[in-house]
Amino acid sequence: QRDDLEKIMHWRMLPEVTIYMYTDPLLTLEDQKRWYEIIKNDQTKKYWIINVDEDDVGLVGLYNIDKINRRCEWGYYLGSESVRGKGIARSVELSLHHYVFEVLNLNKLCSEVFAWNDFVIFIHQKYGSSIEGKRLRHIYKNGEFHDIVEMAILRENWKKTIKGKFEFTMALIE
């Protein structure tokens, strides 16, 4: 919502968030308002605030939603350090898988991760994603090139091996 823009802007500029992102933006509220106007009616993008115990703690988004090829990409970040390491990532990831495969009826959910981010690669693999490829020296950030790992989970993998395997709090995605 429009009321969330300042909070999102703050999170998006935190060094502990931007380290995992392709860019290190210096945003203004006007930048956020322009972004919001672009995404609010874009059917290829969906964003939600992650809320835990009545506290807004991060952002999750789907983008490049392709209903013809039945795939999309996703990403998230936790702006609040107080919830890191408490299973929120598991709930976010598995709830989003459920939403993508059971509600949107898509076939594939894709993500990109810096190759040095072993923990997120491990988490995505734990919850069903496979490494599909690597883009060498794909992102130039902070004076150096970084490799990117391309990952994805297919609907059939979700249904056969992941759905129902893990305990988690199902997020309400509206």
Summary of the structure (lengths in Angstrom):
residues: 174
radius of gyration: 16.0
end to end distance: 12.3
largest distance: 45.3
contacts: 473
relative contact order: 0.14
helix: 36%
strand: 33%
